[in-house]
């Protein structure tokens, strides 16, 4: 969904929308790098749990907004 549409629906600032995208990218990096580099592979489940929380929050926000096509 384009940022302009998000701004129209909620009082979402570009910074807050961008920060959630950054959190998702960092979570994906946290899933891949520890196992790939064998440095603290115990962090992989924590990164996965963080991504699950982010995705549940995004789904709830989409359902509350009434946008069932992207939820």
C-alpha positions in Angstrom: 0.0 0.0 0.0 1.5 3.4 -0.9 2.5 5.7 1.8 0.0 8.4 0.6 -2.9 6.0 1.2 -1.6 5.1 4.7 -1.4 8.8 5.6 -5.0 9.3 4.4 -6.3 6.5 6.6 -4.4 7.0 9.8 -2.2 9.7 11.3 0.8 7.7 10.2 4.0 9.7 9.7 6.6 8.7 7.2 9.1 8.1 10.1 6.8 5.6 11.9 6.0 3.7 8.7 9.6 3.7 7.7 10.7 2.5 11.1 8.5 -0.5 10.9 10.0 -1.4 7.6 13.5 -1.0 9.1 12.5 -3.3 11.9 11.3 -5.9 9.5 14.5 -5.8 7.5 16.6 -6.0 10.6 14.5 -9.0 11.8 15.1 -10.7 8.5 18.9 -10.1 8.8 18.7 -11.4 12.4 17.1 -14.6 11.0 19.8 -15.2 8.4 23.1 -13.9 9.7 23.5 -15.8 13.0 23.0 -19.2 11.5 25.0 -18.3 8.4 28.0 -16.9 10.3 27.6 -19.3 13.3 27.8 -16.3 15.6 25.3 -16.5 18.5 22.8 -18.8 16.6 20.6 -18.6 19.7 19.5 -15.2 18.5 17.6 -16.6 15.6 14.5 -17.7 17.6 14.4 -14.2 19.2 14.5 -12.6 15.8 11.7 -14.9 14.6 9.6 -14.1 17.7 10.1 -10.3 17.0 9.0 -10.7 13.5 5.9 -12.6 14.6 5.0 -9.8 16.9 5.5 -7.2 14.1 3.3 -9.2 11.7 0.5 -9.8 14.3 0.5 -6.0 15.0 0.3 -5.2 11.2 -2.5 -7.7 10.8 -4.5 -6.2 13.7 -4.0 -2.7 12.3 -5.2 -3.7 8.9 -8.2 -5.5 10.3 -9.2 -2.5 12.5 -8.8 -0.2 9.5 -11.2 -2.5 7.6 -8.7 -3.3 4.9 -9.3 -7.1 4.6 -7.6 -7.5 1.2 -4.1 -6.8 2.7 -4.6 -8.3 6.1 
